[in-house]
Structure formats: C-alpha cells, structure tokens
Amino acid sequence: MSLDLPPVAPAVTAELVQGLTPRLRKRLDAGVTKLAGRPSVRHGDTVRIAVDDDTHLELHAPGGTVTSTDAIRCGCLLAPDCLHRAAAASAAPIAEPEPESEPQSQPQPQPMPGAVPASVGEDAPASPGGPASATTPIAADTPDTESASPTEPDTPTPDQRAAAQAMYDAAAAVLEAGTDGAGAVLQAELLRAAHTARISGLPRIAASAVSVVTQLRAARCADPAYRLAELTAALRDVLGTAHRLPGSIGPELAALRGTARQPYAPDGSLRLYGLFSEPVLTATGYAGAVTWTADAEGRLYTVSDVLPGGPGRAVGAADRAVRIGDTALTHHELSRAGLAVSGATVSPTGRLGAGAGVRAVRASGAAWREDPLAGLWALPVADQVSRALTGGDGLLFLDVTLTGTVREAVGDCLLADCDGLTLRLAAAHDHPALPYRDNLRLLSAVPGTRLRVVARLDPSPQPRALLLATDHPRDPGAHLDLGLDRLQHADLPTPAMAPAGSSPAPDEAPLHLLRRRVHQAASAGRRVLAFPGDSANDSRRLGRYGFACAGDLLDELHSAAADRSRDVFGRLVPADINRFAHAWLAAAHYTEEVDRSLCAAAWGADPALPPSP
C-alpha cells in the first residue's frame, strides 16, 4: 500500500469488518484499493486521509499503534459503520504487541500451567533464529487457569479447544479461496481467530495466523517480499497446530500452545567473543540487527536491537550502540571485539537481557581461527546439521572452497566444496538495500578461494545454506558480515582454478510433483486442483521412486478438491472444505518431513539423533 499508515491491532480490524453490512463487505476489497490511492498526511500520532473532497478519515495511534476502534474516525454520513474505517484498518500493517521489559530487581515468578511465560526481549520482536523473515509471537494477557492436578497431565481448556476450532475453520476458508480470493473479509476472520487464540493462551497459533495474513496482503499487492513458501509454511503451521491441539496433553500441548514471553534467568558473569552481526528486516515492519557472540565453551549468545522500522533502520543498525550495560560498542564493533558481562540475564534462546543490574564493558576479541572461536568450526558438519534439525539455532560453521555458481528459481547461488560435499550457498535476504546478493555475486568471481563461513541451514533435499558471514578473502584474521558490509573488487584474491571433479548436486527426487500441488493450492485455492485432469501419471512416477505414500496423498488431494455433490434438485452443494483442508495438511506435512529427512541424508546427518558432545 502507498499509504503510510500506523499499525492496527488485529482485534480492531476484525471488529470493524464484522460491523459492516453484507453489501459493504462485498465492496471492502475495492474500498481498500481505492483508499490506497488517496492523499494522506501525518501529524504526530495522527494520520489524516482525504477520502474525497468533503470527507476525511483519521487514524489516531498514540504510541505508534491503533489499539481501539474509536481511534479510527470518519466524517462520512455512514460512520461509524462505514466502509472507510474498515478499509483503513485492512490496509494498515498488523500491529505487534508491545514487548514487555525485563524485570529489573526481582526474580521471575513461575508461570502456572497453561500460562504464557515472560517476554522474549524488551526490544526485539524477532527470533534470532531467523531474523530476516521472523514472525513475532503475539504477547497476550494470559487468562487465569486452574493448576492441573499433580497426578493428571495438562489438557487444553474448553476455551482453547473452541479457539483452535475457530482458527481451523478460518484457515480452511483461506485455503479454499487462495490468495486471490482471500480478501479483507477472510483476513479479518483469521485475525479475529488470532485474537481469540491470544486471549485463550495460544500465542503460537495466533502468531502464525498473523503471519498468514501478512503474506496474503503481500501477495495481493504484488509485494516483492512475498514468498509462496513462507505462506505455505505459515498456513501449514496454523492448520496443523489447530488440528492437533484439542487432543494433545502434557509436553506436546505446551509446545503447541507456544510462549509469548520468555523468562530471563540470572547467568552470573560471562566472557563473550564477537562472532558476526546480521540485519533484521521482517515482513511485519520491524528492522534492526542481531549480533552473535560465543563464550569459551562455544555457547552462543545474542544481543539484539529490533524496533519498528524499514530497510534504512536495518542498514544503519550496525552503527548503533548495543543496548547492554554501559558499553558504547556498536554492533559492528561487538562482532569483532569481546564483552565482559556481570550480573548477566539470559533468555532460553540465548538472548542477553539489558536490565538495570547488568554491567558490561569492552574486552578483547578473537579471530575465527583462534581459540576459543575456532572450536565452533571443529564440530563435524553432520553433527551441526543434526543440531539444527532438532531445534538448535540453525547456524552452521563451515570451511568451504568456492567452485562456481548455479542458477535457481530465486536467483544464482554459490557452489562450494565442503569436505567433499557439494554445497549451495544462497543469499540470506533478497531486499536490494541489503548487500547479500551483491556480495555473493563478487564471491562467485573467485572460484577456488578457500573460506571459513557462517551460514544458516536451509532444509532442502540438497545441501543448502544461507550465507551470513565469511572471513575476509585476503585477510583470514578479519571477517565480513555479508548483510551489512560490502565487498569491493580490491578485497578479492586472484581467481584460482576450481577443484577437479566439482559438479552441481544431482537432480531432486520427484517429490516436487506433490510439493508443487501443495503450493498451488495455497496460492490459488481448491479450485486450481479441481479442474478435470489425470494425476495417475504423477502418482505412478512417485511410486517408481519409492514415494508410494506421496502418490496416495496426491490422489486424495485432487479427489478432495474435485469432490462436489448435488442435492435432490440436482444443484451443486457447497464443497467440503474440511476434507480438502485435511488432505492438503497431510500432503504439506508429508513433504515437510520428507524434505527434512532428505536434507539430513544429503548432509550425512541423522535428524533423529542429538549431536555428539
């Protein structure tokens, strides 16, 4: 959207859309498009939009966020139940909850069973496991729940079961319609379900639902940041969590509920060594940087600075001072220096707290090829991949030799040899303001160069990772943060000959025949798979390669999409979207698990086993 609108809380959008008459609901998408072309002006916390020559619309966002329906006012004759207010809310970014500050002087209380733990961080809505495209968990005021009996496993509350069912129905309707059909009305229903899930103590599914809406809006307005794979993953998580939650108990239920806030626990004194920094630029309007550090034992810790903002904030975050203790180090400096912290507090994800009792001063750092950081590269690659696939931070520390490039659907990526394994190294983020792509293009000009790199595992049937940082091609004692630093031609060595025998990875198994249909349904809806056709050939081909289950799932997906019955008068009755949603979810889950297994096999790892100590 061209309008510079403040974020609007999901519940506000849902309430305004629900208040429309059926006639106005049909016109809502057109109203959103028309509103995007109108002039607007911002005065402090208020945005004023000229709907026409005589009518103006105002959005009041104290603190930067619209949190109530009364904060959106329109001067037309149909207000307050007018189309303009709902269109403005539907066009605005989705607001994230305000992160709660870390307690300063007293320990965290233990949460009751079913409650949501404390915040992930006072300033960082994005998980460091995937900063470029992270989705913020929705912080919720957790309802009071009775403690479960010591002899009985924790079970979902009636409100949580109802919220899960409402979420499943809303997500199934989105899947039925596809991106073109999932307009503002269906988006509002999903946001309403997300709000209900949040207040019921289900932050994981609420966050995934908001991510689905964000991706839908990006797809419908041709946003370059839109990724079909991300929409598919978010939709799969919403449907899968909603389907499993009512019958889950104990630890499984806790994982499906998720956490909106994580506690910071005291961790005494820490001696940390800077590793690298990476920019954060999310689809939900947050930007900044995350700096990774490690202690002498190889444990990883992060310092983050993520706030509402755009590409400019992500690019400039490296030169901002880190928010911990009294240190004046910038993120760029910390990634190459050290830090001595006393009174440290750390979240379960390794994020350092910045409470009043934390003290931090600059200390000497270490190069990647010096102790203690060199130990990170000593762990066998297969063990690192196993750790990443079993819930680790996803980082890989690799020694590679560049061998060339290969073209993929999303652009060129580097080919590299890693202990005899042909590895694909792709850009971690595609935004043109970030130098990832430019840096990879320069590195592709020097095949034969030996580099020590940090990458993030990208699960796929081929060995593939997202390149985050690399040591300097001419100075092994220095390193480059590829999302923040820009390589120059003068930084490159003389091209060497690529090692003999290097070749692109082999073709994928034909699982893409099923994966393609899963993605098509998420994009175009049920009807794209309901057209007359014969999927038997694809099923037989899958069976010949040992994917008989995939062939059965493909047949069921097509059958569920085309299943239309007639009433006694011969009229078509509404499609059974429940059957189609179940068939799609089974196919999506199957492809995810097979991709995970193929990824482990490609790296020589076992995803079921923890890494060796």
Secondary structure by P-SEA (a helix, b strand, c coil): cccccccccaaaaaaaaaaccaaaaaaaaaaaaaaaabbbbbcccbbbbcccccbbbbbbbcccccccccccccccccccccaaaaaaaaaccccccccccccccccccccccccccccccccccccccccccccccccccccccccccccccccccaaaaaaaaaaaaaaaaaaacccccccaaaaaaaaaaaaaaaaaccaaaaaaaaaaaaaaaaaaaccccccaaaaaaaaaaaaaaaacccccccaaaaaaacccbbbbbbbcccbbbbcbbbbbbcccbbbbbbbbbbcccbbbbbbbbbccccaaaaaaccccccccccccccaaaaacbbbbbcbbbbcccccccccccbbbbbbbbbcccccaaaaaacccaaaaaaaaaacccbbbbbbbbbcccccccccbbbbbbccccbbbbbbcccccccaaaaaaaaaaacccbbbbbbbbbcccccbbbbbcccccccccccccccccccccccccccccccccccccccccccaaaaaaaaaaaaacccccccccccaaaaaaaaaaacaaaaaaaaaaaaaaaacccccccccccccaaaaaaaaaaaaaaaaaaaaaaaaaaaacccccccccc
